[in-house]
Amino acid sequence: MELSLLIPIFLGLLAGGLINYLADVLPHTLRLSTTNGFARPLCLNPECKAPFRWTDTLLLRRCPKCGHGRSLRTYATLVLAEALSLFIWFSPPHTLGYALGLVVLTYLLLVTVIDLEHRLILRPLSLAGLILAALAGIYVRGWQSTLIGGAAGFGIMFVFYLFGRLFTRWRLRRLGKVNDNEEALGSGDVTLATILGLLLGWPLIWFGLLLGILFSGAIGLIIILVLLLTRRYKTQALNVFIPYGPFFILSTFLLIYAPMWMSSLVQK
Ligand SMILES: [Zn+2]
């Protein structure tokens, strides 16, 4: 084995560990603002919730109090971050390069994990993303395409957001409810589209958002088919919500990190 391979292996683990830590801690500390120094992740067992010691956190040990294991996500994130770190080490995105590529990737994975687990795009994290994406975008292709990309991402998603609100109102009337806090598209998705717009630039953001909508539409179709097949369509169809964020992130990831796959797809 080449010694230089230790770099992406180590940095991949570091990125995965960081994502796990922040995804465990941020949704609670940012909302409740109870940070005293560095917050520690809590045990997942709702009856225990003991804070983990740093060594236990790092070594992925079980909870010393109740013996509850670590979440499946903890391991999945580590494996994924490791695999992606090696992937971009061997075929770095020619625009970003390995190091900046890994930083952006770490951010995108973190947002995905938190969105999937909490259906939430945290505001401070969005702000950090806007800055990171603007800097990365300007570094790669100058400020013009970057800023237009960001504005386009915002504008396109804002229109969808307005349509989503109309749908939400229609849905609540159909269900005879006043409000159940379910939104077709959250305002966080608008911010996310702005971040991805800065990253992809104009005109690629167009394609990125279109691809994301196609991905989520495909998953939506599968869910509706399953509901139809299991005869739960009438009761469940209006209660199915698909988070859009992860699909937009997936399409952005493919466009930045695997453009060769994407262009071969388009040319066929
Ligand atoms: Zn415990």
Boltz pocket constraint, residues with backbone or C-beta under 6 A from the ligand:
constraints:
  - pocket:
      binder: B
      contacts: [[A, 43], [A, 44], [A, 45], [A, 48], [A, 49], [A, 50], [A, 63], [A, 64], [A, 65], [A, 66], [A, 67], [A, 68]]
      max_distance: 6.0
